[in-house]
């Protein structure tokens, strides 16, 4: 009986480990997990809507209204003119409630939406959290028009992140919008 319990426990731990590591294994070239999330601007955003149209950049942050997340979002806002030169849709994202992100976006005068994932369902798919209470990691995903991950930035400087994203877009060869 003891061997059976040990074997069952081993199977359970292995399954749990595979589930945890599966999301953490996302890398460049993988299909980006699908999502539909509400934004701080009251609209709903679905990744599939950008397929064959625009590159999508999602800068995940741990918690609205905290100092590092404030500086990161301010950096994105300050770099808006540079980012909008590229043919992209860009967002910040967190696991905060919609109301919290709406207040945060208004407080900072953001000109881009913050996606809201309070259930953490999308954050789990992207390997950003592994439980129902945790804060998401500060990672930025670059998703190609084909729906595949182009790059995952796991080392974010909150003070320069907007320009860092623009530099990475240039490095990845992301198209710029046509000048009118």
Secondary structure as GFF3:
##gff-version 3
##sequence-region A 1 180
A	DSSP	alpha_helix	2	24	.	.	.	ID=ss1
A	DSSP	beta_strand	36	39	.	.	.	ID=ss2
A	DSSP	beta_strand	44	46	.	.	.	ID=ss3
A	DSSP	three_ten_helix	47	50	.	.	.	ID=ss4
A	DSSP	beta_strand	55	60	.	.	.	ID=ss5
A	DSSP	alpha_helix	67	78	.	.	.	ID=ss6
A	DSSP	alpha_helix	80	83	.	.	.	ID=ss7
A	DSSP	beta_strand	88	94	.	.	.	ID=ss8
A	DSSP	alpha_helix	98	108	.	.	.	ID=ss9
A	DSSP	beta_strand	114	116	.	.	.	ID=ss10
A	DSSP	alpha_helix	121	125	.	.	.	ID=ss11
A	DSSP	beta_strand	140	143	.	.	.	ID=ss12
A	DSSP	beta_strand	149	153	.	.	.	ID=ss13
A	DSSP	alpha_helix	161	172	.	.	.	ID=ss14
###
